[in-house]
Amino acid sequence: MADRKKSRYTGTVTLLRFIVFVGLFLGIGLSSPFAGAWEDNRTLIFVIDSSGNMSPYLSSIKGVILTCADQSREGDYLGIVACSDMAKLLLSKKIGGPRDQKSISMMLDAMTADGATADVAGGIVRALEETATLKRKGDKNVKGIVVVSASESTGNESVAEALEKALRDASKSVDNNEWYIQYCYLNGKRNAQVESFVSSVGGLSYDVSALQSGDATETIAELYKIVSTPEELCAVRVLDLKNTVLAKGAEGGDWAPLKTGAGVPAQTLLKVATESRAVLALGDYGEIGLDPEADLALISMKNDPLKHRAIFRFSLNTGSMWLHFGEKPASTLQVDANGGRLLVTGEAATVSRLTETGDLQVNSFCDSLSVAVAGKDAEPINVALNQSTRLGGGQILAQADPSEASVIEEWKSWSKALVGKTSLAVLDFSIPEVVFPHKTIKLGPVRSGGSEAATFTIQIVGAADALKVKMAVDTSIDLPEGLSLSTGVVDGDRPDRKVLAVKVDGTQGFRATRREKHEGLLKIVPAPDSGIVFKTIPVQLTITTKGALVPPRILALGIFAVLAGVCAAGISFARRARKAERPRPHRVIGRLIAVNDPTGGRVGTINLEEISTKSSRLSLVIGSNRTAEVRLKHASVSPDHCTLGANLAGDRLLTYIEPIGSAKVSVNGEAIRSSTCLNDGAKIEIGDFIYQFEDTQFYKKVEVVYKNGKQLAGILDVAGMDAEGFKISPTDAVSTSERARVKFSDIRSVTFHRRAIDMFAQKSRSGVKPDTMKRVELMFKKGATISGYVQREYTEGRHRYIELLPLELESIIDYIVVDYSSVVEKKFT
């Protein structure tokens, strides 16, 4: 009994010391627990390692939790998950007033540190589940998960899978910007699996013991500092690129060229070549443009998850950069130079390192730009539109002076930024952006036995070649059994438009005794093979159901009627309101790119156009039978498993897949039971085979003849084309990753074919004017000849080329490029 009283007395003294420390730290009194409440509402869920490893730290952690409860605002939530051999939710409480502190204190008194292991990952899973539960209860706060542990990894390989599943389930109701996670590990004992997961979702990990030693503070102070001022990583990636931009990690290694869509981590050195440029996406906050010959480093990028404000820190050695922040609360660009740090907060500006003096110069392109020097007591300088300021070696900001600037189309396309006669920023390409005008999509009410479909227009802005933009759709929503959701993105009636199709299918019947609302999230994201990366577009999705289960006979009639209606609607949609002609059967074109081949690569990629042409059949049977046009010899595939067919509707070919009998076929992860339209990039599962459908009507075919006579045919990779050459995916390639690089300097000629979709649309060649163009016949060795109209003659480096247009206006050939050095004789006719 005496030992218990002594232990309780010691814990009370420790707690009082902590409260006094925090009171001094925050400058608040102890008379009212809510006197120093946080500025922002927040929900905190602590995941505490309660194994024996935590014995030296448990009292400090309890003190941090109690103080956080003191600082909470009325209506905030506090949760505690304890992890030893298994994870348990000890507390999930809505703070209603000072009296709640007592119940929280009593619960903490009961928590002890014992056991040999700690299931910290299980605790995170339980915390993620709780975030979704609190959201359903009406909690609108940003939810923070704080993990505190002194245990290392358990070595359980299923941990990563369990965390990913919990994350997927939670994301159905809790958006990414509504929660964050922090991982604090003590005594240098780090759980690598937990740290990897935290990093993958943008969270930060803290070595508390190292921080404590560096700052000469107590553990309790470091923990409170981390919890009270949360931070998370803000992803930076390459949004657009022109020519060559090199990157290298701060730890060393070789310089490597950046690629569109690639992430740029902290501590990355960047060098922009002459006549090269890049645009970096700063999370969803805005963009940074890097001008030619800029030499800089991305030091850090952190976001305040509560205020949704970010700080991006760069070091600028030479050159210039431009900045554009979006509509979110003002974020800050920090630029290091001359031993100081410049803080720029506002919507748009350019920052340049002047060659003559090394000074930093800032030009404002918005009504109010705040510019300050870090660590200085002086008030920030307000720089108005078309004004500039300068930071010299004395770390003193000059007063704002007038400057000249011109901006085009609300910063989506930059033209010039001038000060006097000196060009600071010149950008001749636009920032690609995908615009979806709808914040919510609502479908229903859908009755059992029925279905509903809707289409929405997506616009592509600022993309020089809109065909590079490829989209995919991710959905997360819980629906009753028997009700399915299918989505897809197809081309619109203009190159810069796409159409999102959403369909809710309840034709198989589902139970719904009353009107029910199902809410989830739909995201429009870049497809894996998209040549241009754009920001993810989240859209709230609401599906309403109503009505009882329909009797089987009536349901059968209903299915027939609905299918007829859906087919009619699909045909109308495919025509895109332009042509009222009936769909006509057409041979299947396209390729099935192998993603998973259970035969070990014996089947590989399937060229549907070649098979359809050789077999002279409009419909192709896929199965294990010898008579199948596409034979997949494997136990998981039925003799006649499914069929592929195509219809020419208007000026576009629609390809369909349909299972035969009860054979299992899935499209984009969803099992299908009837004919389903395939979009470019759709993932198809046939037995154990997984293929990606490549709709080649949207791609250019090329035929290459090398100087040594070797020939190569395939599909052009537009994103990989530049002045030196291009990439193609050979016709016999096993996967899309098997691309061949073709250099113009190695070719005798290369023939670019027109896209099939342009041929279907019967688009005329507006640029071909035979009356005003020269007709030429080129002869090569061994008697080969090429004839055409001379489009242009040009020189690249030491090589001279001639570009020809076909003699027939309706030819499938788009143009031909010929190397002059391979021509034996040239004759104009």
Residue pairs with C-beta under 8 A, 6 or more apart in sequence:
11 59
11 109
14 59
14 60
14 63
15 59
15 62
15 63
15 66
18 60
18 63
18 64
18 67
18 220
19 30
19 63
19 66
19 67
20 30
21 218
21 220
21 221
22 67
22 224
23 29
23 30
23 36
25 221
25 224
26 36
27 36
28 35
28 36
29 35
29 36
32 98
33 70
33 98
33 101
34 70
34 73
34 74
34 98
36 70
36 71
37 71
37 72
37 73
38 71
38 72
38 73
38 228
40 142
40 306
40 307
41 73
41 75
41 76
41 140
41 141
41 142
42 72
42 76
42 141
42 142
42 143
42 144
42 306
43 76
43 77
43 78
43 79
43 131
43 134
43 139
43 141
43 142
43 143
43 144
44 68
44 72
44 76
44 77
44 78
44 79
44 143
44 144
44 146
44 227
45 78
45 79
45 80
45 81
45 92
45 127
45 130
45 131
45 143
45 144
45 145
45 146
46 61
46 65
46 78
46 79
46 80
46 81
46 146
46 148
47 81
47 83
47 87
47 120
47 123
47 124
47 126
47 127
47 145
47 146
47 147
47 148
47 149
48 54
48 58
48 61
48 80
48 81
48 82
48 83
48 111
48 123
48 148
48 149
49 83
49 118
49 120
49 123
49 148
49 149
49 150
49 151
50 58
50 82
50 83
50 84
50 111
50 112
50 113
50 114
50 115
50 118
51 83
51 84
51 113
51 114
51 115
51 116
51 117
51 118
51 150
51 151
52 113
52 114
52 115
52 116
53 113
53 118
53 149
53 150
53 151
53 187
53 189
54 61
54 113
54 118
54 148
54 149
54 150
54 186
55 113
56 187
57 148
57 150
57 186
57 219
58 111
58 112
58 113
60 218
60 219
60 220
60 223
61 148
61 223
62 108
62 111
63 220
64 220
64 223
64 224
64 227
65 78
65 80
65 104
65 108
66 101
66 104
66 105
66 108
67 224
68 78
68 224
68 227
68 228
69 78
69 95
69 100
69 101
69 104
70 101
71 228
72 78
72 95
73 95
74 95
74 96
74 97
75 94
75 95
75 96
76 94
76 95
76 141
77 92
77 93
77 94
77 95
77 134
77 139
77 141
77 143
78 91
78 92
78 93
78 95
78 104
79 89
79 91
79 92
79 93
79 127
79 130
79 134
80 89
80 90
80 91
80 92
80 107
80 108
80 111
81 87
81 88
81 89
81 90
81 123
81 126
81 127
81 130
82 88
82 90
82 111
82 123
83 118
83 119
83 120
83 122
83 123
83 149
84 114
84 115
84 117
84 118
84 119
85 115
85 116
85 117
85 119
86 119
86 122
87 119
87 122
87 123
87 125
87 126
88 126
89 126
89 130
90 107
90 111
91 104
91 107
92 130
92 133
92 134
93 100
93 103
93 104
117 151
117 154
118 149
118 151
119 154
120 147
120 149
120 151
120 191
120 194
121 154
121 156
121 159
121 162
121 163
121 191
121 193
121 194
121 197
122 162
123 147
124 145
124 147
124 163
124 166
124 181
124 194
124 197
125 162
125 163
125 166
127 145
128 145
128 166
128 167
128 169
128 170
129 166
129 169
129 170
131 143
131 145
131 170
131 174
131 178
131 179
132 169
132 170
132 172
132 173
132 174
134 143
135 143
135 173
135 174
135 178
136 173
142 177
142 178
142 179
142 180
142 305
142 306
143 174
143 178
143 179
143 180
144 179
144 180
144 181
144 182
144 227
144 230
144 305
145 179
145 180
145 181
145 182
146 181
146 182
146 184
146 226
146 227
147 181
147 182
147 183
147 184
147 194
147 198
148 184
148 186
148 223
149 183
149 184
149 185
149 186
149 189
149 191
149 194
150 185
150 186
150 187
150 189
151 189
151 191
152 189
152 190
152 191
152 192
153 159
153 191
153 192
153 193
153 194
154 193
156 193
159 193
160 193
160 196
160 197
163 193
163 197
167 201
168 476
170 179
171 476
171 521
172 476
172 477
172 478
172 520
172 521
173 519
173 520
175 521
175 538
176 201
177 305
177 308
179 305
180 202
180 203
180 230
180 232
180 305
181 198
181 201
181 203
181 232
182 198
182 203
182 204
182 205
182 206
182 226
182 227
182 230
183 191
183 194
183 195
183 198
183 203
183 204
183 205
183 206
184 205
184 206
184 208
184 223
184 226
185 191
185 195
185 205
185 206
185 207
185 208
186 208
186 209
186 219
187 209
188 207
188 209
188 210
190 205
190 207
195 205
198 204
198 205
199 205
199 233
202 232
202 233
202 234
202 235
202 303
203 232
203 233
204 231
204 232
204 233
204 302
206 222
206 226
208 219
208 222
208 223
208 226
209 219
211 217
211 222
212 218
212 219
212 221
212 222
215 221
215 222
230 304
230 305
230 306
231 302
231 303
231 304
231 305
232 302
232 303
232 305
233 266
233 301
233 302
233 303
234 282
234 283
234 285
234 301
234 302
234 303
234 310
234 312
235 263
235 283
235 301
236 263
236 264
236 265
236 280
236 281
236 282
236 283
236 298
236 301
236 312
237 261
237 262
237 263
237 264
237 280
237 281
237 533
238 245
238 258
238 259
238 260
238 261
238 262
238 264
238 278
238 279
238 280
238 281
238 533
239 260
239 279
239 280
239 281
239 287
239 431
239 432
239 533
239 534
240 260
240 278
240 279
240 429
240 431
240 432
240 532
241 258
241 259
241 260
241 277
241 278
241 279
242 276
242 277
242 278
242 429
243 273
243 275
243 276
243 277
244 257
244 272
244 273
244 276
245 257
245 258
245 270
245 271
245 272
245 273
245 276
245 277
245 278
245 290
246 255
246 256
246 257
246 258
246 270
246 271
246 273
247 255
247 256
247 257
247 258
247 264
247 268
247 269
247 270
247 271
248 254
248 255
248 256
248 268
248 269
249 265
249 267
249 268
249 269
250 267
250 268
250 269
250 297
251 267
255 271
258 264
258 270
258 278
260 531
260 532
260 533
260 719
261 526
261 530
261 533
264 270
264 280
264 298
265 298
266 298
266 299
266 300
266 301
267 297
267 298
267 299
267 300
268 297
268 298
269 296
269 297
270 290
270 294
270 295
270 296
270 297
270 298
271 294
271 295
272 278
272 290
272 291
272 292
272 293
272 294
272 295
272 319
273 292
273 293
274 292
274 293
275 292
276 292
277 289
277 290
277 291
277 292
277 427
277 429
278 289
278 290
279 287
279 288
279 289
279 290
279 431
280 287
280 288
280 289
280 290
281 287
281 533
281 535
282 288
282 301
282 310
282 312
282 325
282 331
283 301
283 303
283 310
284 326
284 328
284 535
284 536
285 303
285 310
285 325
285 326
285 328
285 331
286 323
286 324
286 325
286 326
286 331
287 323
287 324
287 431
288 312
288 314
288 321
288 322
288 323
288 324
288 333
289 321
289 322
289 323
289 324
289 414
289 425
289 427
290 296
290 319
290 321
291 319
291 320
291 321
291 322
291 424
291 425
291 426
291 427
292 319
292 426
293 318
293 319
294 316
294 318
294 319
294 320
294 321
295 316
295 317
295 318
295 319
296 314
296 315
296 316
296 317
296 319
296 321
297 314
297 315
297 317
298 312
298 313
298 314
299 313
299 314
299 315
299 336
300 311
300 312
300 313
301 310
301 311
301 312
301 313
302 310
302 311
303 309
303 310
303 311
304 310
307 329
308 328
308 329
309 328
309 329
309 330
309 331
309 332
310 331
310 332
311 331
311 332
311 334
312 331
312 332
312 333
312 334
313 334
313 335
313 336
313 341
314 321
314 333
314 334
314 335
314 336
315 335
315 336
315 337
316 335
316 336
316 337
316 351
316 353
316 360
317 337
317 353
318 353
318 355
319 352
319 353
320 350
320 351
320 352
320 353
320 424
320 425
321 350
321 351
321 352
321 425
322 348
322 349
322 350
322 351
322 414
322 417
322 425
322 427
323 333
323 344
323 348
323 349
323 350
323 351
324 347
324 348
324 411
325 331
325 346
325 347
325 348
330 345
330 346
330 347
330 370
331 345
332 343
332 344
332 345
333 343
333 344
333 345
333 349
333 351
334 341
334 342
334 343
334 344
334 374
335 341
335 342
335 344
335 351
335 360
336 342
337 353
337 358
337 360
337 391
338 358
338 359
338 360
338 391
338 392
338 393
338 395
339 393
339 395
340 373
340 374
340 375
340 391
340 395
341 373
341 374
341 375
342 351
342 360
342 362
342 371
342 372
342 373
342 374
342 391
343 370
343 371
343 372
343 373
343 374
343 380
344 351
344 362
344 369
344 370
344 371
345 369
345 370
345 371
345 372
345 380
346 364
346 366
346 368
346 369
346 370
346 383
347 365
347 366
347 369
348 364
348 365
348 366
348 369
348 407
348 411
349 362
349 363
349 364
349 365
349 366
349 369
349 383
350 362
350 363
350 365
350 417
350 424
350 425
351 360
351 361
351 362
352 360
352 361
352 363
352 424
352 425
353 359
353 360
354 360
354 361
354 390
357 392
358 393
359 390
359 391
359 392
359 393
360 390
360 391
361 388
361 389
361 390
361 391
361 419
361 424
362 369
362 371
362 383
362 388
362 389
362 390
362 391
363 386
363 387
363 388
363 403
363 405
363 417
363 419
363 424
364 383
364 384
364 385
364 386
364 387
364 388
364 400
365 385
365 386
365 405
365 407
365 411
365 417
366 385
367 384
367 385
368 382
368 383
368 384
369 382
369 383
369 384
370 380
370 381
370 382
370 383
371 380
371 381
371 382
371 383
371 389
371 397
372 378
372 379
372 380
372 381
372 397
373 391
373 395
373 396
373 397
376 395
378 397
381 389
381 397
381 399
381 400
382 400
383 389
383 400
384 400
386 402
386 403
386 404
386 405
387 400
387 401
387 402
387 403
388 400
388 401
388 402
388 403
388 419
389 397
389 398
389 399
389 400
389 401
390 397
390 398
391 397
391 398
392 398
403 418
403 419
404 418
404 419
404 420
405 416
405 417
405 418
406 415
406 416
406 417
406 418
407 414
407 415
408 414
408 415
412 430
412 431
412 433
412 461
412 462
413 427
413 429
413 430
413 431
413 462
414 425
414 427
415 426
415 427
416 423
416 425
416 426
417 423
417 424
417 425
417 426
418 424
429 464
430 461
430 462
430 463
430 464
431 462
432 460
432 461
432 462
432 463
432 469
432 532
432 533
432 534
433 460
433 461
433 462
433 534
433 535
434 458
434 459
434 460
434 461
434 469
434 471
434 524
434 534
434 535
434 537
435 458
435 459
435 460
435 461
436 456
436 458
436 459
436 500
436 524
436 537
436 539
437 457
437 459
438 456
438 539
439 539
439 540
440 539
440 540
440 541
440 542
441 454
441 456
441 502
441 522
441 539
441 540
441 541
441 542
442 542
442 543
442 544
443 452
443 454
443 502
443 504
443 542
443 543
443 544
444 452
444 504
444 542
444 543
444 544
444 545
444 546
445 515
445 544
445 545
445 546
445 547
446 452
446 483
446 504
446 506
446 543
446 544
446 545
446 546
447 506
447 512
447 545
447 546
447 547
447 550
448 482
448 506
448 509
448 510
448 511
448 512
448 545
448 547
448 548
448 549
448 550
448 555
449 506
449 507
449 509
449 550
449 554
449 555
449 558
449 559
449 562
450 506
450 507
450 558
450 562
451 503
451 504
451 505
451 506
451 507
451 562
451 566
452 503
452 504
453 501
453 502
453 503
453 504
453 566
453 569
454 501
454 502
454 503
455 499
455 500
455 501
455 502
455 573
456 499
456 500
456 502
457 492
457 497
457 498
457 499
457 500
458 471
458 489
458 492
458 497
458 498
458 499
458 500
458 524
459 496
459 497
460 466
460 469
460 496
460 497
460 498
461 496
463 469
463 496
463 532
465 531
465 718
466 495
466 496
467 495
467 698
467 718
468 530
468 531
468 532
468 718
468 719
469 498
469 526
469 530
469 531
469 532
469 534
470 526
470 527
470 529
470 530
470 531
470 680
470 681
471 489
471 498
471 524
471 525
471 526
471 527
471 530
472 489
472 524
472 525
472 526
472 527
472 528
472 681
473 487
473 488
473 489
473 500
473 522
473 523
473 524
473 525
474 522
474 523
474 525
475 485
475 487
475 520
475 521
475 522
475 523
475 541
476 520
476 521
477 485
477 518
477 519
477 520
477 521
477 522
477 541
477 543
478 518
478 520
479 485
479 518
479 543
480 510
480 511
480 512
480 516
480 518
480 545
481 510
481 511
482 506
482 508
482 509
482 510
482 511
483 504
483 505
483 506
483 510
483 543
483 545
484 504
484 505
484 506
484 670
485 502
485 503
485 504
485 505
485 543
486 502
486 503
486 505
486 667
486 668
486 670
486 676
487 500
487 501
487 502
487 503
487 522
488 500
488 501
488 677
488 679
488 682
489 498
489 499
489 500
489 501
489 524
489 679
490 498
490 499
490 501
490 652
490 679
491 497
491 498
491 499
491 652
491 698
491 757
492 498
492 499
492 576
493 576
493 577
493 578
499 573
499 576
500 524
501 573
502 522
503 566
504 543
506 545
507 555
507 558
507 559
507 562
507 563
508 559
508 673
509 549
509 550
509 555
510 545
510 549
511 548
511 549
512 545
512 546
512 547
512 548
512 549
513 548
514 546
515 544
515 545
515 546
516 544
516 545
516 546
517 542
517 543
517 544
518 542
518 543
518 544
518 545
519 540
519 541
519 542
520 541
520 543
521 538
521 539
521 540
521 541
522 538
522 539
522 540
522 541
523 536
523 537
523 538
523 539
524 536
524 537
524 539
525 536
525 537
526 532
526 533
526 534
526 536
527 681
528 681
529 681
529 736
531 718
531 719
532 719
550 558
563 674
570 654
570 677
571 582
571 583
571 649
574 583
574 647
574 649
574 650
574 652
574 654
575 581
575 649
575 650
576 650
576 652
578 650
578 651
579 650
579 651
581 650
583 647
583 648
583 649
583 654
584 647
584 648
585 618
585 645
585 646
585 647
585 648
586 618
586 646
586 647
586 648
586 653
587 609
587 612
587 613
587 617
587 618
587 646
588 608
588 609
588 611
588 612
588 618
588 619
588 620
588 644
588 645
588 646
588 655
589 608
589 609
589 612
589 646
589 653
589 655
589 695
589 696
589 697
589 756
590 608
590 609
590 655
590 678
590 693
590 694
590 695
590 696
590 697
591 605
591 606
591 607
591 608
591 609
591 693
591 694
591 696
591 715
592 605
592 606
592 608
592 630
592 684
592 691
592 692
592 693
592 694
593 605
593 691
593 692
593 693
593 694
593 735
593 736
594 601
594 603
594 604
594 605
594 606
594 689
594 690
594 691
594 734
594 735
595 683
595 690
595 691
595 692
595 735
596 688
596 689
596 690
597 603
597 604
597 689
598 634
598 636
598 687
598 688
598 689
599 633
599 634
601 734
603 632
603 633
603 689
604 734
605 732
605 733
605 734
605 735
606 630
606 691
607 731
607 732
608 620
608 630
608 644
609 696
610 731
611 620
611 629
611 630
612 618
612 620
612 629
615 629
617 629
618 645
618 646
619 643
619 644
619 645
620 629
620 630
620 643
620 644
620 645
621 627
621 628
621 629
621 630
621 640
621 642
621 643
621 660
622 628
622 629
622 630
622 632
622 637
622 641
622 642
622 643
622 644
622 686
623 630
623 631
623 632
623 637
623 638
623 639
623 640
623 641
623 642
623 660
624 631
624 632
624 633
624 634
624 637
624 638
624 639
624 641
625 631
625 639
625 640
628 639
628 640
628 641
630 644
632 641
632 686
632 687
632 689
634 687
634 688
634 689
636 687
636 688
636 689
637 686
637 687
637 688
637 689
638 660
638 661
638 663
638 687
640 660
640 661
640 663
641 659
641 660
641 663
641 665
641 686
641 687
642 657
642 658
642 659
642 660
642 663
642 665
642 686
643 657
643 658
643 660
644 655
644 656
644 657
645 655
645 656
645 658
645 675
646 653
646 654
646 655
646 656
647 653
647 654
647 656
648 654
648 760
651 757
651 760
651 761
651 762
652 697
652 757
652 760
652 761
653 695
653 697
653 756
653 757
653 760
654 677
655 677
655 678
655 693
655 695
656 675
656 676
656 677
656 678
657 665
657 667
657 672
657 675
657 676
657 678
657 684
658 672
658 674
658 675
658 676
659 665
659 672
659 673
664 671
664 685
664 687
665 671
665 672
665 684
665 685
665 686
666 672
666 684
666 685
667 676
667 678
667 682
667 683
667 684
667 685
668 682
668 683
669 683
669 685
678 684
678 693
678 695
679 693
679 695
680 693
680 694
680 695
680 698
681 692
681 693
681 694
681 695
682 692
682 693
683 690
683 691
683 692
683 693
684 690
684 691
684 692
684 693
692 736
694 715
694 736
696 715
696 756
697 755
697 756
697 757
697 760
698 755
698 756
698 757
699 715
699 716
699 755
700 715
700 716
700 718
700 752
700 753
700 754
700 755
700 814
701 713
701 714
701 715
701 716
701 752
701 753
702 713
702 714
702 715
702 716
702 726
702 728
702 750
702 751
702 752
702 753
703 711
703 712
703 713
703 750
703 751
703 753
704 711
704 712
704 713
704 728
704 742
704 747
704 749
704 750
704 751
705 711
705 747
705 748
705 749
705 750
706 712
706 746
706 747
706 748
707 746
707 747
707 748
707 819
707 822
712 728
712 730
712 740
712 742
713 730
713 731
714 728
714 729
714 730
714 731
714 733
714 740
715 728
715 729
715 731
716 726
716 727
716 728
716 752
717 726
717 727
717 728
717 729
717 739
720 726
720 727
720 739
720 741
721 727
723 796
724 743
724 744
724 745
724 796
725 741
725 742
725 743
725 744
725 745
726 741
726 742
727 739
727 740
727 741
727 742
728 739
728 740
728 742
729 736
729 738
729 739
729 740
730 738
730 740
733 739
742 750
744 750
744 796
744 799
744 801
744 817
744 819
745 797
745 799
745 819
747 817
747 819
748 780
748 818
748 819
748 822
749 786
749 816
749 817
749 818
749 819
749 822
750 816
750 817
751 813
751 816
752 813
752 814
752 815
752 816
752 817
753 812
753 813
753 814
754 811
754 812
754 813
754 814
759 812
764 809
765 805
765 809
767 791
767 805
768 789
768 805
768 809
770 789
773 789
773 790
773 791
773 805
774 789
774 790
774 828
775 787
775 788
775 789
775 790
775 807
775 828
775 829
776 787
776 788
776 789
776 790
776 802
776 804
776 826
776 827
776 828
776 829
777 785
777 786
777 787
777 826
777 827
777 828
777 829
778 785
778 786
778 787
778 802
778 804
778 818
778 823
778 825
778 826
779 785
779 823
779 824
779 825
779 826
779 827
780 786
780 822
780 823
780 824
781 822
781 824
786 804
786 816
786 818
787 804
787 807
787 829
788 804
788 805
788 806
788 807
788 816
789 804
789 805
789 806
789 807
790 802
790 803
790 804
791 803
791 804
791 805
791 815
792 802
792 803
793 800
793 801
793 802
793 803
794 800
794 801
794 803
795 801
799 819
799 820
799 821
800 819
800 820
800 821
801 817
801 818
801 819
801 820
802 817
802 818
802 820
803 815
803 816
803 817
803 818
804 815
804 816
804 817
804 818
805 815
805 816
806 813
806 815
806 816
